[in-house]
Amino acid sequence: MNERKFSYMSLGTITPAQIDHFLEVEDSLEHLRKMGSVWMSPDIAIEKPTIINPDGHYGGVHVVLSKKDLPPGLPITRGALGSLKISVRSFFAQVGIDIVPDSISLTDEMLNDLGTGGKTPIPVDIVNHGQRAVELDGNIMRFFWVDGLKGLRGPELLRTIQSGEFTVDGVEGEDWFLGGYEQDDKIANPDKGLCVVVRLKPQKYYAPYAPEPIKKNNTLKTRDDLADILKPIPPGVRLSFEISETPRIKVGDGIVAVINTGVEEQGQRHISSPLIDSGSDWPIRTETLEGMNNVEFFLYRK
């Protein structure tokens, strides 16, 4: 432990609190890597119904978490919870809701309650990228973690596609291709592929402004629930937030796909709704900012 602290202190500008945080992250990653390639939590509910206005950024909104919602044995620390990623449930993502963790605001009391098995409200930040207010209620997100070092790459990625475990309708090289290290790099040698890049359909959708907030009908499937809410973006209208769709994608029972949420040069990115579950076999709805034309799927074996 002293040697690790010394290595951070040698940088000269890091505070003791930052050192502790780095060590917490290291310890949590060491634990998570022993669990395999993928971990996903059950659905996580918001503490109470909350209306998020369009273009609003809300800090200190709380979701209710318990120890059973976390990886077994994970240290209950700010660094450990900050190591987990968030995936917004599809309905709320498609109407513009983006959720990011707020591990810095976790109090010692919250951590202690989690550690003893209690149901604990913890803070998250929420953004509404859409044109209309949304009422958040019930299950709104999941935590997840994937080991980037264990993603399907190169020959293993190629075999996964050739076997039909992950397929994309359309023409290879036009509707989809294997991506490499460079943006829009079409792999000449498929043995070096890192991800599957999928072109989005040209039609884009949005939820137009209306005075009443959008509410989820929990008795309907997401697409049915959104059928009367999402409308085509009119020709010539440019919106920062867009809903689009991929060709039909099949994700085998042993595969989990994760959409890249990294920010591109012009600020384009997919919001925090990247998880595609095993067994999916339909066009995937995407939620993107600043005009993305394709998305990258990284694949993991469960």
C-alpha positions, 0 to 999 in steps of 0.5 A: 500500500505504501508503494502505491501511495508513493507512486501517486505522490510522486506526481506532486499535485495530487491531494490525499483525498484523490490518492484515496479515491484512486486506490478505491478505484484500483481495488474495485477494478481488481474485484470486478475483473474477477467476475468475468466480462460483463456484470449488470444490475437489476433495474434501479428505481428513482426515489420519487416521481420527478419531472425533468424539464426540457434542456434541464440539468438536475443534480441531486436527484436520488435513486434507491440502491441496496447492496443486492443491486451491486456486484457481490463483494464489491467494496462499498466506496465512492471509488467503487460506485464511480467505477460502475457505468449507467444505462438508462432504460429505453423508454426514458432514453428515447425521450431524451433522458441522460443519467450520469453518476455522482459518486462525489456527492455520496456521503459516509452515511450513505455508504454505511447504509449500503454496506449494512444492506439498507435501501439507500437513496444515492445521488445522480445527475439527470439531463433532459436533451429533448423538447418536452418535460418527462416525468421520471417514475419507477425503474429508470436505469441499470448499473453495469460494468464490462471488462474492456480487456475481455471484449471480442476482438480480432479473430474472435469477433470475426468468428462471432459474426460468421457463426451468426451469434451477432448479425446485422441485416444489410450489406457489409461495407455499406450498412455495417463494417468492422471498425478499428482504431481509427474513426470510420476505419473499415478493416481491410484485415478483419482479423484486426477488428475491434467493434462492429460499426453500423450505419443508422437509417436516415429517418430521425425522430423526436418527441415534439413539445407539448405542455404535459410531461411524458409519462411511461405506461408500464402496461405497454412495451416501450415501442407501443408506449412511444408510438404516439409520442415520437414523430419524424423530424421534419425535413430541414429541421436540425435538432441536437438530440435525435432518435434513429434506428439501425437495421435489424440486429440479432444479439445471441443468447451468450452475447452482450453488446455495448454502444460506444458512448465516447465523444467524437470530434464535433461533439457527437455522442450516444447518450448513457443508454448503451446496453443491448441485452442478449436475445435482442433481434430487431432494429435497435433504437439509438439516442444520439447528440449532434448528428451521428450517422453510425454507432459502434457496437462492442461485443462481450461474451457472458 
